[in-house]
Amino acid sequence: DRKTLSQCIFKVDIVFDNEVKHVKAFLDTGNELREPVTNLPVMLVDKKIIEDTMNLQDDFFYIPFKLINGNKNYFKAFKPRYIIIENNGVKEKREVVIAISENKIDTSNNYEALLSRGIM
């Protein structure tokens, strides 16, 4: 199980105008969240990882989502310049929207972000 888990974790660089944040992100194959206006895939990131960079952002917006139990809510989000995903030694640039998770994504500290299928 541990080996299978590690195969779904990717190194991701979130590139801002003047900064790069490095995170480990889990590929959540059941996650198909997209920002409704641009149709860009959404990457969910722990707030603690990017909160210092969030202070530099001034163009936040909200993304609606619905949980499996039917409850609806919104993520605060923004668009970074781009992200770079390392997959089997190959780095690929992608456009995404970053949604901010107020709660810790992984309590075991294996990763700090979730990738939707559309990013890969």
N, C-alpha and C positions, 0 to 999 in steps of 0.2 A: 504494500500500500504506500509506503514511504517513497519508493522508487517511482511509482506511478504519479504521486503528488509532485515530485520534483520535476517530472517531465512536462508538467503543466504550468511551471513557474518560469517567467521570463524576466530578464533585465531590461528595464525601460528607462530612457532618459526623457524627462519632460523639459522641453526647451522653451524658455521665456525670452523676452527681449534681451535681458542682461544677466541671465542666470540659467543654470541647468540643475534639475533635481533628479537624483538617481533613486529609483524604486524597484522593488521586486513585485511583479504582478502575476496573479493567478488567472489563467484562461478559464473563464466561467462559461462553459459551452451552452448553458441554458439561458445566458444573458444576451438578449438581442436589443437592448436599449439603444435608441437613437434619438438625437435631438430633432424635434419635429420640424423646425423651419429649414435647417440645412441638410437634414438627413444624415449627418455625420454620426459615426458610432461614438458611444460614451464610455469613458474610462472612469471608474469610481475610485477615488483616492482618499485615504485617511486624512482628515483635517490636520492632524498634528504634523504630518509630513510636509504640508505646503502652506501652513498658516502664516509663516513669515513672508512668503511670496504673495499670498493673498492680499496682504496690505498694499502691495504695489499694483494690484488689479483695480480697475475702476469700471469695468464693463461686465458686471455679473448679470445673469439672467436665471430663470428657473425652468427646470425640465420636469414635466409631470411623469409619474410612474404609478403602476398599479401592482400591488403585491399579489401573490398567488391566492391569498385569502379574500381578494377583492378590494381591500383597503387602498385608497388613493392618497398620494402625497406628492411633494415636490423636492427635487434636489437643487441647491444653489450650485451654479455652474459658470464656467468661463471657457474661452478657447485659448489655449497656448499657441505659440507659433507652430509647433509640431511636436511629435514624439519620435523617438528612435527605439525600435524593438530589436533586441538581439535574439536571433533564432538559429540555433546550431552554428554559431560563429558568424552568421550573416546579419548585418545591420540594415534594417529597412525603415525608411522615413514614412510616417503616416500622419494624416490630419485627423484630429479627434476633438471632442469636447470633454473637458474634465468636470465631473460631478464630485461634489465634496460630501464625504460621509462624516456625519457628526459622531458616529460610533466607530470603534475599532473594528476593522474588517476581519482580522484574523487574530484571535486571542493567543494562538501558539507562536506568533511572531515569525511565521514563515514567509509572509508577504504583506505589503501595505496597500495594494491596489487590486482591482478586478478589471480584467479585459473582457470586453464583449466579443462575440464571435466575429462581428463585422470588422474588427480591427485587424484580425489575422488574415 
